[in-house]
């Protein structure tokens, strides 16, 4: 079995926040699953990802719905200025 891709987040377990939001990056693009069961929207995982990003000085700047079950999110590092 291959390792999960860190830029596709479908569960909150073992969320690779250090790999995603490292200090040497200016921008991170991830796909977050928002409809895990039976097509019902669950924003809990998205909230967890956004909270972790904010704690590591990244802000959600854009998002785009993809196939009704994923939200593509662009995070950018806070400016030093």
Steps between C-alpha positions, in 0.01 A plus 500: 500500500634842410533787745215751494559816303533787751313743275180293499334501839211264550528435873609691807700209635875544461460833322852577364504865610878523531545367146230729361563827678876513532677832545682479168179524295314810390192323364329164550215352293301214652181311424282450808214251497177671608243224431641187666175306544186478285542840340445697821726802538731480802720804550671364813805375310528829310485693828776282643725558198439877508569514876827308460603726211425813702708372791792464260459851353310403183170654393230360273491737204295312237280195471321319217247218514609189308257220412261579786713312753832684507596857575824614341664745740788739446689608811763772500754582766446821694718787385786595728424871448 
